[in-house]
Amino acid sequence: MSQAELYKIKQEVKERALAKMRYGWFCEYRKTRNAKAVCLKYGISRSKFYYWKKRIAMPTSGTRKGIRVSVAHRLMAYSRKPHTSPKSYPEETIKLIVKIRKRTGRGPEHIWFLLRNRYAIYVSVTGIYKVLKRKGLVRERKGRKKPFLHYEAPKYLPGEKIQIDVKYVKLCDEKAKRLGKAFRWVYQYTAIDLATGIKCKLIYENIGPDSSVDFLGKVRLFYPFLIKIIQTDNGFEFTYRLTPEIQIEHKFTTQCRLYGYEHQMIPPAYPRANSHVERTHRTDKEEVYQRKSFSSLQELNKLNLSSLKKFNEKRPQKSKHFMPPLQFGILKFALTKQKLNYSVLNV
């Protein structure tokens, strides 16, 4: 049941209760024949009393039963708003909005872009939101809304800063069954350029310094521009910063120095500093991994590669003026190399 239908039922129940109360006024008036005493007893104004007295005294036709029904209806205040609006969307547009919402799960801004770009349908974002709310496709926010704090993100050039992080992925293959487990963990290394939003990711069976160094070499060949800064968290696969008993330099830091990169680390227990790559992990969870199981590492790698190409070359992003990251980088920063080197991922 939609929100509009639920609201209509609630209003009807409310008006029936009010009509019963108003009927009590006129039962009292028949006994006393004193409008002033009735108004004082029920706490209403005389103008309200005479308004409903005029409504109930209107002439009617029909049987006695018909008169009773008519009187009961006259004591109910029905809405006078029109049933249709000249500004309402056509039924085909509403069906298309609902279809896109159910298929993609994206918000009104993304639906607005698809309607304009693919179907040449020009409607407002607010109107799309109201359609979704009437159809019961907008979930109510649980808890209190966080206060909006104005934050202006620093501006970067392509390659000026790359964020790298690791996401854990479940794999239900033969190796996990041999170990007597329902699944085993594999590790998705992800890198994202802060200026263009171009992403690089690859699955590894092990997490550690060797995997991190190997991924850094692939990132260096993947991007079509030079890299200056690599930013990571304080995980054991990237640094020994939180293990003071190990005094040697980490392999990943050494490799960054050999490539000419500056290795920056975020403050401990503050993942918000790595927000760009963390947000892409959420996108992967919702659009790639959710409600899916993988029976082999090869299948997972193929899916990852296809989703990576879609993210970089086809998936529009609101923050990029509804352009995919590669197109945004080409138009805004005039990249000379306009192709990404997917061959280095060896998938």
LUMVO-474877 format. One line per field, with one value per residue (C-alpha): x, y, z; residue in three letters; residue number from 1. Coordinates in steps of 0.25 Angstrom, whole numbers, plus 5000, padded with zeros to 4 digits. Layout:
N
east <- (X,...)
north <- (Y,...)
up <- (Z,...)
rest <- (ALA,...)
nr <- (NUM,...)
***
This chain:
347
east <- (5000,5006,5007,4996,4986,4990,4988,4975,4970,4975,4968,4955,4955,4958,4947,4937,4941,4939,4925,4921,4925,4918,4905,4906,4905,4892,4886,4889,4883,4870,4868,4872,4869,4880,4892,4899,4899,4903,4915,4919,4918,4926,4936,4933,4930,4916,4921,4926,4912,4904,4913,4910,4895,4894,4901,4891,4879,4881,4869,4870,4862,4860,4855,4857,4869,4875,4873,4881,4892,4892,4892,4904,4912,4909,4915,4929,4939,4944,4956,4954,4967,4966,4968,4977,4987,4992,5006,5006,5015,5009,5007,5018,5028,5024,5026,5039,5044,5039,5046,5059,5059,5056,5067,5078,5074,5080,5075,5066,5079,5083,5069,5068,5081,5077,5063,5069,5081,5075,5060,5060,5050,5052,5046,5051,5059,5049,5038,5045,5047,5032,5028,5037,5032,5017,5021,5027,5041,5048,5052,5050,5063,5066,5071,5075,5080,5095,5097,5103,5117,5122,5135,5143,5151,5165,5168,5177,5183,5183,5194,5196,5190,5186,5179,5181,5173,5169,5155,5152,5144,5138,5141,5134,5143,5149,5161,5151,5144,5157,5160,5146,5141,5129,5137,5151,5156,5163,5168,5164,5175,5168,5175,5167,5172,5166,5166,5159,5153,5160,5160,5170,5167,5172,5169,5181,5180,5190,5191,5204,5216,5219,5205,5205,5218,5213,5200,5208,5216,5203,5197,5209,5207,5192,5190,5192,5199,5211,5208,5214,5208,5203,5193,5190,5185,5194,5192,5203,5203,5207,5215,5222,5218,5209,5219,5231,5238,5241,5252,5254,5247,5235,5236,5224,5231,5244,5237,5230,5244,5250,5238,5240,5227,5224,5217,5207,5200,5187,5185,5182,5168,5163,5158,5151,5164,5164,5149,5150,5155,5146,5134,5138,5138,5124,5120,5127,5119,5106,5108,5118,5118,5104,5096,5106,5115,5128,5132,5146,5157,5156,5141,5144,5155,5147,5135,5145,5151,5137,5132,5145,5143,5129,5133,5144,5137,5122,5117,5113,5116,5109,5122,5127,5116,5109,5121,5129,5143,5151,5143,5143,5158,5159,5150,5155,5170,5172,5179,5188,5187,5172,5173,5175,5185,5176,5186,5195,5185,5187,5173)
north <- (5000,5014,5025,5033,5022,5020,5035,5035,5024,5031,5044,5037,5030,5044,5051,5040,5042,5057,5055,5047,5058,5069,5060,5061,5076,5076,5065,5074,5086,5078,5077,5091,5099,5109,5110,5119,5108,5097,5105,5107,5093,5088,5099,5103,5117,5121,5123,5108,5103,5111,5107,5092,5095,5101,5089,5079,5087,5086,5080,5066,5056,5041,5031,5033,5023,5032,5044,5038,5035,5049,5056,5047,5051,5065,5065,5061,5071,5066,5071,5081,5080,5075,5060,5063,5073,5079,5078,5063,5054,5044,5030,5025,5034,5030,5015,5018,5025,5013,5003,5011,5012,4997,4993,5002,5006,5020,5033,5044,5051,5039,5036,5050,5049,5035,5041,5053,5046,5033,5036,5051,5053,5066,5066,5072,5064,5069,5063,5050,5049,5052,5041,5031,5035,5033,5019,5016,5014,5024,5018,5027,5031,5024,5032,5047,5053,5058,5073,5078,5083,5091,5084,5089,5077,5081,5082,5072,5070,5056,5047,5057,5047,5033,5026,5011,5001,4987,4980,4966,4958,4944,4933,4919,4910,4896,4901,4906,4893,4885,4893,4890,4904,4910,4921,4927,4941,4948,4962,4973,4984,4997,5010,5022,5036,5047,5057,5049,5037,5027,5014,5001,4988,4974,4962,4955,4942,4947,4960,4965,4974,4965,4967,4982,4984,4976,4984,4997,4993,4990,5003,5010,5004,5005,5020,5029,5040,5041,5039,5048,5043,5029,5030,5018,5014,5008,4993,4983,4981,4996,5000,4996,5009,5003,4992,4999,4986,4985,4995,4992,5000,4994,4988,4996,5009,5005,5002,5016,5023,5015,5019,5034,5034,5040,5030,5037,5030,5034,5036,5023,5019,5030,5024,5036,5042,5031,5034,5033,5019,5015,5020,5012,4999,5002,5003,4990,4984,4989,4987,4975,4966,4967,4955,4948,4936,4932,4918,4921,4932,4933,4936,4947,4953,4954,4960,4970,4974,4976,4984,4992,4996,5000,5009,5016,5017,5016,5019,5033,5040,5052,5058,5058,5065,5052,5047,5034,5037,5035,5044,5054,5054,5055,5067,5075,5072,5069,5056,5053,5037,5035,5019,5011,5000,4988,4978,4980,4974,4960,4955)
up <- (5000,4996,5005,4998,5000,5015,5017,5010,5020,5032,5028,5025,5039,5045,5038,5043,5057,5055,5049,5061,5070,5062,5062,5077,5076,5069,5078,5090,5082,5079,5094,5099,5086,5091,5082,5092,5103,5093,5088,5103,5106,5094,5094,5079,5073,5068,5054,5054,5060,5050,5038,5041,5044,5031,5025,5032,5029,5014,5006,5001,4994,4995,5006,5021,5020,5009,5018,5029,5020,5014,5028,5032,5020,5021,5035,5029,5023,5010,5004,4993,4985,4971,4968,4956,4954,4940,4945,4949,4941,4930,4935,4925,4932,4946,4942,4936,4949,4957,4948,4948,4963,4965,4955,4960,4974,4971,4976,4969,4963,4956,4951,4946,4938,4932,4928,4921,4915,4910,4908,4906,4917,4925,4939,4952,4963,4973,4965,4964,4979,4981,4972,4979,4992,4988,4983,4996,4990,5000,5013,5025,5032,5045,5056,5056,5044,5045,5045,5032,5033,5021,5016,5004,4998,4994,4979,4972,4959,4952,4959,4970,4981,4980,4991,4993,5002,5004,5004,5009,4999,5002,4992,4992,4984,4985,4993,5004,5004,5005,5018,5023,5022,5016,5010,5010,5009,4997,4997,4987,4986,4981,4977,4973,4967,4975,4963,4953,4961,4952,4960,4959,4966,4967,4975,4983,4990,5001,5008,5012,5008,4995,4990,4993,4985,4973,4973,4974,4961,4954,4958,4953,4939,4939,4940,4928,4936,4946,4961,4972,4986,4990,5003,5011,5024,5035,5032,5033,5018,5016,5028,5041,5048,5058,5062,5068,5071,5056,5052,5038,5026,5020,5006,5001,5006,5000,4987,4987,4989,4977,4968,4973,4981,4994,5004,5013,5024,5030,5045,5053,5054,5045,5032,5028,5023,5013,5009,4994,4993,5005,4997,4985,4994,4998,4983,4980,4992,4987,4972,4970,4982,4989,4988,4980,4983,4975,4972,4966,4967,4951,4952,4962,4954,4942,4949,4955,4942,4936,4947,4947,4932,4935,4947,4939,4926,4927,4941,4942,4955,4961,4966,4952,4946,4942,4934,4936,4942,4930,4921,4933,4933,4918,4918,4930,4931,4916,4918,4906,4908,4907,4910,4922,4922,4927,4921,4933,4942,4936,4937)
rest <- (MET,SER,GLN,ALA,GLU,LEU,TYR,LYS,ILE,LYS,GLN,GLU,VAL,LYS,GLU,ARG,ALA,LEU,ALA,LYS,MET,ARG,TYR,GLY,TRP,PHE,CYS,GLU,TYR,ARG,LYS,THR,ARG,ASN,ALA,LYS,ALA,VAL,CYS,LEU,LYS,TYR,GLY,ILE,SER,ARG,SER,LYS,PHE,TYR,TYR,TRP,LYS,LYS,ARG,ILE,ALA,MET,PRO,THR,SER,GLY,THR,ARG,LYS,GLY,ILE,ARG,VAL,SER,VAL,ALA,HIS,ARG,LEU,MET,ALA,TYR,SER,ARG,LYS,PRO,HIS,THR,SER,PRO,LYS,SER,TYR,PRO,GLU,GLU,THR,ILE,LYS,LEU,ILE,VAL,LYS,ILE,ARG,LYS,ARG,THR,GLY,ARG,GLY,PRO,GLU,HIS,ILE,TRP,PHE,LEU,LEU,ARG,ASN,ARG,TYR,ALA,ILE,TYR,VAL,SER,VAL,THR,GLY,ILE,TYR,LYS,VAL,LEU,LYS,ARG,LYS,GLY,LEU,VAL,ARG,GLU,ARG,LYS,GLY,ARG,LYS,LYS,PRO,PHE,LEU,HIS,TYR,GLU,ALA,PRO,LYS,TYR,LEU,PRO,GLY,GLU,LYS,ILE,GLN,ILE,ASP,VAL,LYS,TYR,VAL,LYS,LEU,CYS,ASP,GLU,LYS,ALA,LYS,ARG,LEU,GLY,LYS,ALA,PHE,ARG,TRP,VAL,TYR,GLN,TYR,THR,ALA,ILE,ASP,LEU,ALA,THR,GLY,ILE,LYS,CYS,LYS,LEU,ILE,TYR,GLU,ASN,ILE,GLY,PRO,ASP,SER,SER,VAL,ASP,PHE,LEU,GLY,LYS,VAL,ARG,LEU,PHE,TYR,PRO,PHE,LEU,ILE,LYS,ILE,ILE,GLN,THR,ASP,ASN,GLY,PHE,GLU,PHE,THR,TYR,ARG,LEU,THR,PRO,GLU,ILE,GLN,ILE,GLU,HIS,LYS,PHE,THR,THR,GLN,CYS,ARG,LEU,TYR,GLY,TYR,GLU,HIS,GLN,MET,ILE,PRO,PRO,ALA,TYR,PRO,ARG,ALA,ASN,SER,HIS,VAL,GLU,ARG,THR,HIS,ARG,THR,ASP,LYS,GLU,GLU,VAL,TYR,GLN,ARG,LYS,SER,PHE,SER,SER,LEU,GLN,GLU,LEU,ASN,LYS,LEU,ASN,LEU,SER,SER,LEU,LYS,LYS,PHE,ASN,GLU,LYS,ARG,PRO,GLN,LYS,SER,LYS,HIS,PHE,MET,PRO,PRO,LEU,GLN,PHE,GLY,ILE,LEU,LYS,PHE,ALA,LEU,THR,LYS,GLN,LYS,LEU,ASN,TYR,SER,VAL,LEU,ASN,VAL)
nr <- (1,2,3,4,5,6,7,8,9,10,11,12,13,14,15,16,17,18,19,20,21,22,23,24,25,26,27,28,29,30,31,32,33,34,35,36,37,38,39,40,41,42,43,44,45,46,47,48,49,50,51,52,53,54,55,56,57,58,59,60,61,62,63,64,65,66,67,68,69,70,71,72,73,74,75,76,77,78,79,80,81,82,83,84,85,86,87,88,89,90,91,92,93,94,95,96,97,98,99,100,101,102,103,104,105,106,107,108,109,110,111,112,113,114,115,116,117,118,119,120,121,122,123,124,125,126,127,128,129,130,131,132,133,134,135,136,137,138,139,140,141,142,143,144,145,146,147,148,149,150,151,152,153,154,155,156,157,158,159,160,161,162,163,164,165,166,167,168,169,170,171,172,173,174,175,176,177,178,179,180,181,182,183,184,185,186,187,188,189,190,191,192,193,194,195,196,197,198,199,200,201,202,203,204,205,206,207,208,209,210,211,212,213,214,215,216,217,218,219,220,221,222,223,224,225,226,227,228,229,230,231,232,233,234,235,236,237,238,239,240,241,242,243,244,245,246,247,248,249,250,251,252,253,254,255,256,257,258,259,260,261,262,263,264,265,266,267,268,269,270,271,272,273,274,275,276,277,278,279,280,281,282,283,284,285,286,287,288,289,290,291,292,293,294,295,296,297,298,299,300,301,302,303,304,305,306,307,308,309,310,311,312,313,314,315,316,317,318,319,320,321,322,323,324,325,326,327,328,329,330,331,332,333,334,335,336,337,338,339,340,341,342,343,344,345,346,347)
***
